């Protein structure tokens, strides 16, 4: 199952791919939080199958990288800058779900733990993005030294 993409196309900053990657990370963490919340909300729904999303795979797909960055123009020192457009990660039934008597596979305690972990990672990405933007602001406004 794929969620509809409600975000606009992310612009390519052209000079800092880290900002784009952090933005993509935040978008994927938000999607994951929505999947987890949906599972918790449906914990008492008969025959509901818990959903899951594999963040790392979706993030690699969004950044269009495998295990290593590809070379550009044959020079191993070149790194190809890739855009980080929003993606629609694959959301599927959790294969690890244990079915209860009513057919529901949501483990509320496990989902709450996933939600806490995902929130911490979202907050970490947001903090890194905040600091990165702060460094850029400093470099533009105060870091030049030519006053």
Secondary structure, DSSP 4 states (H G I P E B T S, - for coil): -B----SPPPPP-SS-HHHHHHHHHHHHHHHHHHHHHHHHHTTTSTTPPPEEE-HHHHHHHHHT--SSPPPBTTBTT------------BEEE-TTPPP-TTS----HHHHHHHHHHHHHHHHHHHHHHHHHHHHHHHHHHTTT---
